[in-house]
Amino acid sequence: MRILLLSIVSLLFVGCKKEVQAKEIAQSKAKTIVRKVPKTGKIISIDTTLYNKFESPVLEDFYAKFNNETVWQSEEDRKMILNEFSNAENEGLNPDDYRIKKLLAFEKKFSELSDKELVDYDLLLTYNLQKYIWHISQGKINPKSLYSDWDLPDKNTDVNKVLVHAFEKNVLQTSIDSCKPQHIVYKKLKEALKLINTFPKDTIKKIAFDGKIIPNDTTKAMINIKKRLMYWKDLEPVDSLTNIYDTKTINAVKKFQERHGLADDGVIGQGTLKALNFSKQDRKHQIIANLERWKWFPKNLGNEYIIVNIPEYKLRLVQNNDTIRKHKVIVGTAKRKTPILTSKLSYTVFNPTWTVPPTILKEDVIPATKKNWNYLESKNITVYDNNGNKVTSGQWIPSKAMSYRYVQSPGSYNSLGMVKIMFPNRFSVYLHDTNHRDYFVKSNRSLSSGCVRVDQPLELTATLLNDSINYNQEKIGEILKTGETKNVKFNKEILLHQWYWTAWSKNNQLIFRDDIYSLDEELYNKLK
């Protein structure tokens, strides 16, 4: 009987506790914001059935916090919002997406609006402000809906939290601005958009020629090449144009090539031709696509982080907003792309072995091995079965080739070089050294199978480990001489960002990189 009574009391207690929690949640949701009587305008009750046409729970939740009454009595606040919408192009957005014409028409005759029209205006203004905050804080499109090889942290802006804070603290403009990306690259992209809008209408015809053009060549294509260089302000304007590839034009081409990340040798090859044939409209689309992309990236990059810009073939190590190292990198080809991701460095491996990944096995190693078993020996690759036993040439069965494990021994010939830097990810990629360091002199370094190969990786690793006693350059050299594989954990948080952007501005000049994975125009078209 006593046990039964205790059970009943326990159930009653749990039931009451749940009921109290449910009431607290309901009260929290129903909590309304206490407002001062507005200096101008009037507060009007809203018929809650009007929310239905917007199909937006976020809108309903917002007005529930304000007792289902209109909120935009302040002319200053309304005009602040309308100004944001009117200038949405500065963020790479379209003012028409926020019903700007309809809203401006409401505002123009605000003093004459009926109560019904005031409610309609209030709802429309809030709905589009919520949409705008969403767009500037995390973009119009979710990258996961577009790409399978992107792995960025989810962003889910609490729009109403932003707006309630703005009301309670009277900081509407500050709250809106805080939702925009604050990274220097985003700001440089906005500058690039302003800059490209200063260029006149582009009417220059496409340039076409075979092969390449070298200094002092004479060609009909040179006229339009000079026009294009003058248009982009790489070449000073001249009164008359000739077909001769002269010294002034050579210098202008070198300047153009440098701005586009091309080999600035003055030779006009197909890569330079491709960049020359981009119109103003093409480049503007590219900038807008990159502004959208930067809205997807996390706002907090960390106190210390590595950031790799894949199309720039560049890695930067940043500490407290100061870039302390820059390294050239080699990235994945268009067929075997380097994934876009954010992660955290976990450990480094000196004298790494290399377990050949499935794609390279299927497309490279196994076909070569079928032709000649000596291929594996020449690459110092050992084959193991599922039980960890070595597989000899006589035991190797071609039909079961994918079931074996292929491991390359440590050494200077190893595909990973002398060091690799590991971080959690679902793509089995990492940063590493290479046995083809001569590739870093190339201007087009989209050459790997997905991992990022780093120039001068030992110097980078020593900086990351930040241990001048145990892992200075001399000590690292001694570890490498042993030939033994050694793992070393990082003793602090270092984030890694492998990202993708192809445009920015520098010193009032437009900077572009080749869209090596053909993402820009496709993204722009989806934004329209």
Buried (B, 14 or more C-beta within 10 A) or exposed (E): EEEEEEEEEEEEEEEEEEEEEEEEEEEEEEEEEEBEEEEEBEBEEBEEEBBEEBEBEBBBEBBBBBBBBBBBBBBEBBEEBBEBBBEBEBBBBBBEBBBBEBBEEBBEEBEEBEEEEBBBBBBBBBBBBBBBBBBBBBBBBBBEEEBEBBBBEEBEBEBBEBBBBBBEEEEBBEBBEBBBBEBEBBBBBBBBBEBBEEBEEBEBEEBEBEEEBEBEBEEEBBBBBBBBBBBBBBBEEEEEBEBBBBEEBBBBBBBBBBBBBBBBBBBBBEBBBEBBBBBBEBBBBBBBBBBBBBBBBBBEBBEBBBBBBBBBBBBBBBBEEEEEBEBBBBBBBEEBBBBBBBBEBBEBBBBBBBBBBEEBBEEEBBEBBEEEBEBBEEBBBBBBBEEEEEBEEEEBEEEEBEEBBBBBBBBEEBBBBBBBBBBEBEBEBBBBBBBEBEBBEEBBBBBBBBBBBBBBBBBBBBEBBEEEEEBEEEBBEEBBEEEEEBEBEBEEEBBBBBBBBBBBBEEEBBBBBBBBBEBBEEBBEEBE
